Amino acid sequence: MDEKRLRERLLQESEEFRRLVEEHRLCEERLEFLRHKGALTEEEAVEERMLKKKKLALKDKMYFMMQERQKSF
């Protein structure tokens, strides 16, 4: 099964996967806001770094779930 179809299937079947996707989307929205802001305060710069790390961790979890699901086919 290709990656797109697998992702769609997990979105339909897994509440955890949907939660991860939603968290990832929210992180991306906040990062976009910070990118367009221009100059960041020190707190915002820290938030930006933390959001990038969180977003990457969420992506890793999603791909792990996709790999595990792929094995079951």
Chimera marker file (.cmm) of the C-alpha trace (Angstrom):
<marker_set name="trace">
<marker id="1" x="0.000" y="0.000" z="0.000" r="1" g="1" b="0" radius="0.5"/>
<marker id="2" x="1.373" y="3.419" z="-0.884" r="1" g="1" b="0" radius="0.5"/>
<marker id="3" x="2.049" y="6.047" z="1.777" r="1" g="1" b="0" radius="0.5"/>
<marker id="4" x="-0.908" y="8.258" z="0.899" r="1" g="1" b="0" radius="0.5"/>
<marker id="5" x="-3.441" y="5.416" z="1.066" r="1" g="1" b="0" radius="0.5"/>
<marker id="6" x="-1.917" y="4.127" z="4.282" r="1" g="1" b="0" radius="0.5"/>
<marker id="7" x="-2.139" y="7.585" z="5.855" r="1" g="1" b="0" radius="0.5"/>
<marker id="8" x="-5.788" y="7.924" z="4.802" r="1" g="1" b="0" radius="0.5"/>
<marker id="9" x="-6.595" y="4.526" z="6.243" r="1" g="1" b="0" radius="0.5"/>
<marker id="10" x="-4.956" y="5.361" z="9.558" r="1" g="1" b="0" radius="0.5"/>
<marker id="11" x="-6.831" y="8.662" z="9.666" r="1" g="1" b="0" radius="0.5"/>
<marker id="12" x="-10.070" y="6.719" z="9.338" r="1" g="1" b="0" radius="0.5"/>
<marker id="13" x="-9.229" y="3.941" z="11.767" r="1" g="1" b="0" radius="0.5"/>
<marker id="14" x="-6.957" y="5.379" z="14.458" r="1" g="1" b="0" radius="0.5"/>
<marker id="15" x="-7.937" y="8.048" z="16.962" r="1" g="1" b="0" radius="0.5"/>
<marker id="16" x="-4.300" y="8.305" z="18.086" r="1" g="1" b="0" radius="0.5"/>
<marker id="17" x="-3.099" y="8.899" z="14.529" r="1" g="1" b="0" radius="0.5"/>
<marker id="18" x="-5.733" y="11.607" z="14.028" r="1" g="1" b="0" radius="0.5"/>
<marker id="19" x="-4.618" y="13.245" z="17.282" r="1" g="1" b="0" radius="0.5"/>
<marker id="20" x="-0.982" y="13.231" z="16.157" r="1" g="1" b="0" radius="0.5"/>
<marker id="21" x="-1.895" y="14.725" z="12.781" r="1" g="1" b="0" radius="0.5"/>
<marker id="22" x="-3.949" y="17.450" z="14.455" r="1" g="1" b="0" radius="0.5"/>
<marker id="23" x="-1.162" y="18.310" z="16.918" r="1" g="1" b="0" radius="0.5"/>
<marker id="24" x="1.310" y="18.438" z="14.016" r="1" g="1" b="0" radius="0.5"/>
<marker id="25" x="-1.024" y="20.795" z="12.127" r="1" g="1" b="0" radius="0.5"/>
<marker id="26" x="-1.397" y="23.075" z="15.148" r="1" g="1" b="0" radius="0.5"/>
<marker id="27" x="2.378" y="23.257" z="15.587" r="1" g="1" b="0" radius="0.5"/>
<marker id="28" x="2.751" y="24.164" z="11.921" r="1" g="1" b="0" radius="0.5"/>
<marker id="29" x="0.129" y="26.912" z="12.222" r="1" g="1" b="0" radius="0.5"/>
<marker id="30" x="1.904" y="28.452" z="15.203" r="1" g="1" b="0" radius="0.5"/>
<marker id="31" x="5.273" y="28.222" z="13.458" r="1" g="1" b="0" radius="0.5"/>
<marker id="32" x="3.813" y="29.974" z="10.408" r="1" g="1" b="0" radius="0.5"/>
<marker id="33" x="2.552" y="32.752" z="12.657" r="1" g="1" b="0" radius="0.5"/>
<marker id="34" x="6.000" y="33.147" z="14.213" r="1" g="1" b="0" radius="0.5"/>
<marker id="35" x="7.717" y="33.088" z="10.794" r="1" g="1" b="0" radius="0.5"/>
<marker id="36" x="5.548" y="35.925" z="9.520" r="1" g="1" b="0" radius="0.5"/>
<marker id="37" x="6.012" y="37.963" z="12.666" r="1" g="1" b="0" radius="0.5"/>
<marker id="38" x="9.558" y="38.935" z="11.807" r="1" g="1" b="0" radius="0.5"/>
<marker id="39" x="11.623" y="39.781" z="14.866" r="1" g="1" b="0" radius="0.5"/>
<marker id="40" x="10.935" y="37.369" z="17.717" r="1" g="1" b="0" radius="0.5"/>
<marker id="41" x="11.257" y="37.971" z="21.424" r="1" g="1" b="0" radius="0.5"/>
<marker id="42" x="13.519" y="35.609" z="23.349" r="1" g="1" b="0" radius="0.5"/>
<marker id="43" x="10.421" y="33.733" z="24.589" r="1" g="1" b="0" radius="0.5"/>
<marker id="44" x="9.094" y="33.385" z="21.061" r="1" g="1" b="0" radius="0.5"/>
<marker id="45" x="12.463" y="32.145" z="19.812" r="1" g="1" b="0" radius="0.5"/>
<marker id="46" x="12.444" y="29.477" z="22.535" r="1" g="1" b="0" radius="0.5"/>
<marker id="47" x="8.849" y="28.593" z="21.641" r="1" g="1" b="0" radius="0.5"/>
<marker id="48" x="9.838" y="28.301" z="17.987" r="1" g="1" b="0" radius="0.5"/>
<marker id="49" x="12.654" y="25.856" z="18.795" r="1" g="1" b="0" radius="0.5"/>
<marker id="50" x="10.368" y="23.795" z="21.020" r="1" g="1" b="0" radius="0.5"/>
<marker id="51" x="7.638" y="23.708" z="18.376" r="1" g="1" b="0" radius="0.5"/>
<marker id="52" x="10.094" y="22.511" z="15.741" r="1" g="1" b="0" radius="0.5"/>
<marker id="53" x="11.262" y="19.690" z="18.010" r="1" g="1" b="0" radius="0.5"/>
<marker id="54" x="7.691" y="18.743" z="18.931" r="1" g="1" b="0" radius="0.5"/>
<marker id="55" x="6.616" y="18.791" z="15.299" r="1" g="1" b="0" radius="0.5"/>
<marker id="56" x="9.491" y="16.493" z="14.345" r="1" g="1" b="0" radius="0.5"/>
<marker id="57" x="8.699" y="14.105" z="17.216" r="1" g="1" b="0" radius="0.5"/>
<marker id="58" x="5.052" y="13.979" z="16.134" r="1" g="1" b="0" radius="0.5"/>
<marker id="59" x="6.089" y="13.248" z="12.562" r="1" g="1" b="0" radius="0.5"/>
<marker id="60" x="8.357" y="10.446" z="13.780" r="1" g="1" b="0" radius="0.5"/>
<marker id="61" x="5.462" y="8.919" z="15.745" r="1" g="1" b="0" radius="0.5"/>
<marker id="62" x="3.171" y="9.095" z="12.724" r="1" g="1" b="0" radius="0.5"/>
<marker id="63" x="5.737" y="7.411" z="10.488" r="1" g="1" b="0" radius="0.5"/>
<marker id="64" x="6.360" y="4.737" z="13.109" r="1" g="1" b="0" radius="0.5"/>
<marker id="65" x="2.627" y="4.014" z="13.221" r="1" g="1" b="0" radius="0.5"/>
<marker id="66" x="2.538" y="3.870" z="9.440" r="1" g="1" b="0" radius="0.5"/>
<marker id="67" x="5.474" y="1.445" z="9.351" r="1" g="1" b="0" radius="0.5"/>
<marker id="68" x="3.870" y="-0.791" z="11.968" r="1" g="1" b="0" radius="0.5"/>
<marker id="69" x="0.583" y="-0.769" z="10.094" r="1" g="1" b="0" radius="0.5"/>
<marker id="70" x="2.366" y="-1.532" z="6.815" r="1" g="1" b="0" radius="0.5"/>
<marker id="71" x="3.866" y="-4.650" z="8.409" r="1" g="1" b="0" radius="0.5"/>
<marker id="72" x="0.388" y="-5.973" z="9.184" r="1" g="1" b="0" radius="0.5"/>
<marker id="73" x="-0.595" y="-5.996" z="5.489" r="1" g="1" b="0" radius="0.5"/>
<link id1="1" id2="2" r="1" g="1" b="0" radius="0.2"/>
<link id1="2" id2="3" r="1" g="1" b="0" radius="0.2"/>
<link id1="3" id2="4" r="1" g="1" b="0" radius="0.2"/>
<link id1="4" id2="5" r="1" g="1" b="0" radius="0.2"/>
<link id1="5" id2="6" r="1" g="1" b="0" radius="0.2"/>
<link id1="6" id2="7" r="1" g="1" b="0" radius="0.2"/>
<link id1="7" id2="8" r="1" g="1" b="0" radius="0.2"/>
<link id1="8" id2="9" r="1" g="1" b="0" radius="0.2"/>
<link id1="9" id2="10" r="1" g="1" b="0" radius="0.2"/>
<link id1="10" id2="11" r="1" g="1" b="0" radius="0.2"/>
<link id1="11" id2="12" r="1" g="1" b="0" radius="0.2"/>
<link id1="12" id2="13" r="1" g="1" b="0" radius="0.2"/>
<link id1="13" id2="14" r="1" g="1" b="0" radius="0.2"/>
<link id1="14" id2="15" r="1" g="1" b="0" radius="0.2"/>
<link id1="15" id2="16" r="1" g="1" b="0" radius="0.2"/>
<link id1="16" id2="17" r="1" g="1" b="0" radius="0.2"/>
<link id1="17" id2="18" r="1" g="1" b="0" radius="0.2"/>
<link id1="18" id2="19" r="1" g="1" b="0" radius="0.2"/>
<link id1="19" id2="20" r="1" g="1" b="0" radius="0.2"/>
<link id1="20" id2="21" r="1" g="1" b="0" radius="0.2"/>
<link id1="21" id2="22" r="1" g="1" b="0" radius="0.2"/>
<link id1="22" id2="23" r="1" g="1" b="0" radius="0.2"/>
<link id1="23" id2="24" r="1" g="1" b="0" radius="0.2"/>
<link id1="24" id2="25" r="1" g="1" b="0" radius="0.2"/>
<link id1="25" id2="26" r="1" g="1" b="0" radius="0.2"/>
<link id1="26" id2="27" r="1" g="1" b="0" radius="0.2"/>
<link id1="27" id2="28" r="1" g="1" b="0" radius="0.2"/>
<link id1="28" id2="29" r="1" g="1" b="0" radius="0.2"/>
<link id1="29" id2="30" r="1" g="1" b="0" radius="0.2"/>
<link id1="30" id2="31" r="1" g="1" b="0" radius="0.2"/>
<link id1="31" id2="32" r="1" g="1" b="0" radius="0.2"/>
<link id1="32" id2="33" r="1" g="1" b="0" radius="0.2"/>
<link id1="33" id2="34" r="1" g="1" b="0" radius="0.2"/>
<link id1="34" id2="35" r="1" g="1" b="0" radius="0.2"/>
<link id1="35" id2="36" r="1" g="1" b="0" radius="0.2"/>
<link id1="36" id2="37" r="1" g="1" b="0" radius="0.2"/>
<link id1="37" id2="38" r="1" g="1" b="0" radius="0.2"/>
<link id1="38" id2="39" r="1" g="1" b="0" radius="0.2"/>
<link id1="39" id2="40" r="1" g="1" b="0" radius="0.2"/>
<link id1="40" id2="41" r="1" g="1" b="0" radius="0.2"/>
<link id1="41" id2="42" r="1" g="1" b="0" radius="0.2"/>
<link id1="42" id2="43" r="1" g="1" b="0" radius="0.2"/>
<link id1="43" id2="44" r="1" g="1" b="0" radius="0.2"/>
<link id1="44" id2="45" r="1" g="1" b="0" radius="0.2"/>
<link id1="45" id2="46" r="1" g="1" b="0" radius="0.2"/>
<link id1="46" id2="47" r="1" g="1" b="0" radius="0.2"/>
<link id1="47" id2="48" r="1" g="1" b="0" radius="0.2"/>
<link id1="48" id2="49" r="1" g="1" b="0" radius="0.2"/>
<link id1="49" id2="50" r="1" g="1" b="0" radius="0.2"/>
<link id1="50" id2="51" r="1" g="1" b="0" radius="0.2"/>
<link id1="51" id2="52" r="1" g="1" b="0" radius="0.2"/>
<link id1="52" id2="53" r="1" g="1" b="0" radius="0.2"/>
<link id1="53" id2="54" r="1" g="1" b="0" radius="0.2"/>
<link id1="54" id2="55" r="1" g="1" b="0" radius="0.2"/>
<link id1="55" id2="56" r="1" g="1" b="0" radius="0.2"/>
<link id1="56" id2="57" r="1" g="1" b="0" radius="0.2"/>
<link id1="57" id2="58" r="1" g="1" b="0" radius="0.2"/>
<link id1="58" id2="59" r="1" g="1" b="0" radius="0.2"/>
<link id1="59" id2="60" r="1" g="1" b="0" radius="0.2"/>
<link id1="60" id2="61" r="1" g="1" b="0" radius="0.2"/>
<link id1="61" id2="62" r="1" g="1" b="0" radius="0.2"/>
<link id1="62" id2="63" r="1" g="1" b="0" radius="0.2"/>
<link id1="63" id2="64" r="1" g="1" b="0" radius="0.2"/>
<link id1="64" id2="65" r="1" g="1" b="0" radius="0.2"/>
<link id1="65" id2="66" r="1" g="1" b="0" radius="0.2"/>
<link id1="66" id2="67" r="1" g="1" b="0" radius="0.2"/>
<link id1="67" id2="68" r="1" g="1" b="0" radius="0.2"/>
<link id1="68" id2="69" r="1" g="1" b="0" radius="0.2"/>
<link id1="69" id2="70" r="1" g="1" b="0" radius="0.2"/>
<link id1="70" id2="71" r="1" g="1" b="0" radius="0.2"/>
<link id1="71" id2="72" r="1" g="1" b="0" radius="0.2"/>
<link id1="72" id2="73" r="1" g="1" b="0" radius="0.2"/>
</marker_set>
